[in-house]
Amino acid sequence: MAVKTVVFPRCTSCNRPITPDMRAVRFPCPNCAKVTIWRCEVCRELVRLYTCPACGFEGP
């Protein structure tokens, strides 16, 4: 029997894994729309910056 591994997305700001019980958001990069930006609840509340890995756009 093969073992399946679950890979959670990571917060674009702090790199914390986004688990199903977290109140996180995801949205396409507002500049290029090529990358999905993930934000954990903590980074959203603290208004931490994120940077799009595709185009370098920075947002709050």
Secondary structure, DSSP 4 states (H G I P E B T S, - for coil): -PPP-----B-TTT--B--TTS--EEEE-TTT-SSEEEE-HHHHHHT--EE-TTT--EE-
